[in-house]
């Protein structure tokens, strides 16, 4: 067997291991494949980029997102330079990297990636799942900048494409439903957001499993809306359950800080200020540990902690926190 064939088979074995729920084995196989591709030289840079993309996905699935970032950046660079931006594999890598950059708070970088992919997909892949992902990513990008009226039609178009391109019970469709719900949530249209989140939750429970972090993330979003509706009992049940799921694995820092921020907000509404302060402070610490850059989500947590400090009559702390949150939000106008 030639070296190129060996590297190809190792990559394929990695894909199978990942699909069977063994990410550790997949990671090992991808590294072995990448080592061979690297030694084979520049003629195999596209193959190396593809395997790096596979590895980046696997690391993210384990919650190791900061570790995945430079690997995915190199994968996009290699694929863009070899097969080009018009290749569907390059677009898939660009979209995945864009979504990761958004998650890590690198909003501008994510926007650049999504805007690069969009015209190519409109021209060449108008019914493909990648266009749905790009539109969903751009919708989230616009939400970060408060451009909710612009974000909604993109999210709705992404959902329409996802439904046409996938089974209705797929994780891709669940994500698209959640993206539309998120626009409505930020617009304070909770009556529109809640059924969409519930649809997303139902699909994720079947496609990813009831104890998956994606399922937990939607469950916590539902809890927040239940809180806004004044149903603190249901909100507590769903947010606590979601947070318990993501706390089981050490890598899911992004989901944990959201959960602790959500629960801290609920405790504030319940008048439990000491517990709220602890949860919100822990959430900010987790965001710093995860390398989350300043953004609207971080500003919301800081603003909520400022409200808690006011209730605790720590007015100087509250003023400082409000100023910090206002500075962050101002960068998104």
Buried (B, 14 or more C-beta within 10 A) or exposed (E): EEEBEEBBEBBEBBBEBBEEEBBEBBBBBBEBBBBBBBEBEEEBBBBBBBBBBBBBBBBBBBBBBBBBBEBBBBBBBBBBBBBEBEBBBBBBBBBBBBBBBBBBBBBEBBBBBBBBBBEBBEEBBEEBBBBBBBBBBBBBBBBBBBEBEBBBEBBBBBBEBBBEBBEEEBBBBBBBBBBBBBBBBBBEBBEBBBEBBBBBBBBBBEBBEEEBBBBBBBBBBBBBBBBBEEBBEBBBBBBBBBBEBBBEEEBBBBBBBBBBBBBBBBBBBBEBBEBBBBBBBBBBEBBEEBEBBBBBBBBBBBBBBBBBBBBBEBEEBBEBBBEBBEEBBEEBE
